[in-house]
Amino acid sequence: MSIALPPRRKPVAPSAPPTATTRPALDWRIRFGVLSLIWGFSFLLIKVGTRGFAPFQVTFGRLLFGTAVLAVALAVRRERLPRGGRTWTHLTVAALLLNALPFSLFAYSELTIPSTLAGICNATSPLWGMVLSLVALSEDRPTRRRVAGLGLGFLGVLTVLGAWQGFSGLDVTGTAMALLASLCYPIGWIYVRRTLGGNSSSHLALSTSQLLLATVQLAVVLPFFTSVPTSLPVGPLLAVIVLGALGTGFAILLQYGIVAEVGPTTGQMVTYFIPVIATAAGVTLLHEPLSWNTPVGALVVVAGAALTQSRQSRRGAPAIGTTPAARTTGADQP
């Protein structure tokens, strides 16, 4: 799951350390672990949801319940949605690239591939992000460490896919959809950085608007590709509700708190725990098959992704995915 927020143009002085009255009730490490579990289990919930509903229906339900959670939070905080046609136009594109399209692709991919593989494909987003940032963002410059991370990451992808076996037994279409979904996120991050930088609206207002627009986009698509469900199976219905309310809406609020407290660099590290949790959940709860190359390749992918997110060169520009604008989801999120 990804919500990309615009960076502020003016530097903001660091806030004072939390006092006894402002310190969160739970330590950030506990909330970080909860967020990792929520996003790691999202792929299992998608798989369960598609057992009773069409992929577009799963995505629509996810967006609908996620938007509802953020709308309630927005009302409680008495904040308003952003204004201006230009802002809403850019948010419409961001909603497509960061929510509607990747969510739908992951849902379709899990019709034919295990949730474990989908979770691992999601971890390739930082790899795609580095490649695209070198082309689209002038402040990003390749370093030996990041190039090595890129090569290592894609070596891990080939290991997961079993390239030496000729990708035997692999559903090419489903895997391609999952990889394309992970590619959507860095494209969306770069777009937001270029178009919504310096927007004065709050992160919550922008995120709520983005999810709302993505929900509308799916509502338009649904009549053309699906029909009204003849039944509402309890298991898949609960999976979609939890995926939206907890895995999308609440998770966004949770990550905002973590990023605000410990910074985006630490907050975005949740990306590296998602494939591990997704694999464990798929194998233990859904009894999905697991060969040696899947966990080994996943670890290589995570290691490579971590290297690509290392600090930039002496100019100090942050790597793609280490600013609130790029990774306040991400995400990478599923």
N, C-alpha and C positions, 0 to 999 in steps of 0.2 A: 504494500500500500504506500502511495506516495502523494504528499501534498507539498508542492514547491512554493516557497514564499519568497517575495522579493527582498533583496538586501537593502539595507538603509544606506543612503548616500552619505549622510552625515554620521561621523563616528559618535558613538554613545559612550559616555563615561561609564566605567564599570560601577555596578550598583554596590551598595554597602552589603557586607556579609549578612545573611539571614539572622534575625534576632529570635529570641525565644517565642515571640508572638507570630513571626512570619515563617519560621522553619516548618517545612512539610512534616506531617505526622509520621510518614514512613521515610526511611533513609533512601537516597536515590538508587543505591545498589539493589535494594529490594524491588523498587519500581522498575529498574532496568531489567531485572530478572523476569518480572511479571510481563513486561512488554515483549521480551524475547519469546516467552511461552505463548503469548497471545498471537503474535505474528507467525511463530513457528507452526502453530496448530491451524492457522488459516488455510493451509493447503489441504489438510485433512477435512476441514469443514466444507471446502469447495467440492471435494470428491464426494462427500456424503450428500451435499445439496444437489449435485448433478444426477444422483440416483433417483430423484423424484421430480426434478424440474429441468427444463431446457437451460442451456448455459446462459442465454440472455436473461432468462427469468431469475437465475441465481444472482447475476450481476445487478439486475434492477433491484431485487430485494436487498442485496448488500448495500447499495448506494442509498436506497430509501431509508433503511433503519440507521445507517451511519449519519445521514443528513439530519434525521430526527434528533439524534443525540447532540450533535453540534448546535442545532437550532435551539434546543433547550438551554445549553450552556450559554449561547449568545443572549438569550432572553434573561437568564439569571444575572448575567454581567451587565445587562442593559446596554449592549453595544448594537450598532447599526450595521447593516450591510453596506459595502462600498458603493460610491456613487460615480457616475460618469460612464458614458457609452464606451469609451476607449478601454477603460478598465474591465468592463464586462465582456468586451470582445476578446481581450487577451485571456481572461479567465475561461472563456468558452473553449479556446484552443487548448489551454492548460488542462481543462477537465477532460477533453478528449484524449490527450496524450498521456496524462498521468493517472486517469481513473477509468473512464468508459472503455477505452480500447484495450489497455493491458489487463484489466479485470476480466473482460470478455474473452480475451485470448487465453488466459490461464484457465478459465472455466471450460472452454472448448478443448484445450489441450488435455485436460484431465479426463476427458471421455475415453482417451486411448492410451495415456501414459500414467504411471503411478504418481501419487502425490509426492513421493520422495524425489522423483526426478524433476518435477515441477519446482519444488523448493530449491533444489540445487541450481536449476537454470536461473532462478531469481537472483542467486548470488553472483551471476555474471554481470549484473548492472554496472558495478564500478569498472569492470574491464571495458565494456562498451563506452562508458562515460569518459574514460581516459582517451580512447581513440578519437571520439568526437570532440572532446575539449581541445585536443591538440590542433584540430582543424578549425573549430568555430570560435575558440576563445584565445585571443592574442596574448593574454597574460599567462597562459599555461605553456610551459616549456618542458620537453622531455628530459628526464634525468636517467642515469644508468639504472638506478634502483627501480624507478617506475616502469622503464622498458622491460627490465628483468621480470617484474611482477606481471606485466602484460603477457609475456611469453609463458611464464609459469602458469598463469591462470588458464590460458587457452590449452596448455598441455593437460591441465586438470580436466577441462571439458572433454577433451578427446579420450581421456582415461575413463571418465564416467560413461561416455557413449560407447566404449569398447571399440575404438577405431581399428585396432589390430585384428579384430574379428570381422571387419567389414560391416560394422554396425548391425550385426546379426540379431534378429529378434526385436529390433528397435522400431517403433512407429515414427517414421520420419516426419509426417505431417504434424502430429501432436508435439513432438520435440521442437520442431521449427516454430510452432505457435508459442511455446513457452519461452524460447529464446528471443523471439520477436517481441513478446510482452516485456521482457527484461530490457530490451533495447529502447522501448518507448519511454522509459523513465529518464535516462540521460538526455534524450532529445527534448523531453518536456522541461527538464531542469535548465537546459541551455536556453530554451525559448523564454522561460520566465525570467531568467537573469537578464536577458536582452530587452525585454518588453515591460516588465513591472518593477524595475529597480526604482527605489525611492518612493513607492506608493505609501501614502500616509495611513491607509486602513490597517487595523490590527490583524495579526496573524489569524486569530479566530474568525474574524469577519471574512477574510479572504478564503480561508479553508471551507467555511460553511457555504459560501457562494460557489466555490469550485465544485463541491460535492452536489450542491443543488443543481447546477448546470449539467453535471454528468448524469444525474438522475433523469432530468428532462430529456437528455439525448437518448438514453436507453428507453424511455417511455415512447419516444417517437419511433424507435427501431422495432420494438416488441411486436406491434401488429403485423409487420411484414414478414417476420421470421418465426413467430410462435403463435400458438392459440391459447385460449384461456384454459388453465389446468382443470381437468375433470375431477381431480381429487387433490387433497392437501395432506400427503403423508406426513406423519408427525416427525419422524426422524429428520428427513431433509428440510422440513419447514423450520424446525428448531435450529438446524445447522445454519440456515440462511439468516435467521434472526440474530444468532450469536455472532456470525461472521460480520454482519453489518453493525449491530449495536456495540459489540465488544471489540471485534477485530478491526473495525474501521473507525467508528466515531470515538469510542472511549480510548482506543490506542493512540489516536492523534492527540487528544488532550493529555494523555500520559506522557507522550514523547515531548510535547511542548514544555511540560514541567521539568523534565530531565535536562533538555537542552538549555533551558533558562538557568538551571542550577549549576550544571557542570560543563556547559559549552557544547557546541555542535560536534567537535572532534570526538569527544567521548561518547556523546549521544548516538552518533552514527555507527558506532561499533556493534550495535544490535544486529546490523546486517550480517555479521559473521557468525552469529549464533543461530540464525533462522534455518539454514539448511541442516544443521545438526539436529535441531528439534523436529523439523519437518520429517527427516529420515526416521528418527526414533518413533515418532507418532505413527507414521505410515506403516512401519514394520510391526510394531507391537499391537496397535489397535485395529488396523485394517488388514494385517497379515500380508502385506505386500512383499514380494520376493526381494532378496537383497544379495547381490554377488559382491565379491571382494572389491571390485573396481569402483563400485558406487561410493562407499565411504572413503576409500583412498583418494579417488578423484575429487570428491567434495572437499577434503582437507587441502588438497593442492589448489583448488579453485579459491578457497577462502584465503590461503596464504598469498596467492598471487594478487587477489583483490586488495588485501591489506597493504601490500607493497605499493600498489598503484595509488593508494590514498596517503602515502607518506608525504611529509612536508615538501612544499615547493622549494625552488631554488632561492638564491639570495634575495630576490625581489620580494619574497614573502607572500606571493599570491597563493591563496588556498587552493588545494586540489579540488577538482570537481567532486561534489558530494560532501564537502566538509564545512559548508556554510549553511546557515539557516535557509537560505534561498534554495539550496540544492538538496538538502537532506533532512529537512524537518519532517520525512517519511519513510524512509526511504529504503519500507520500502523493498527503498528498497523494499522496499517493503512490499509484500505480496499484494 
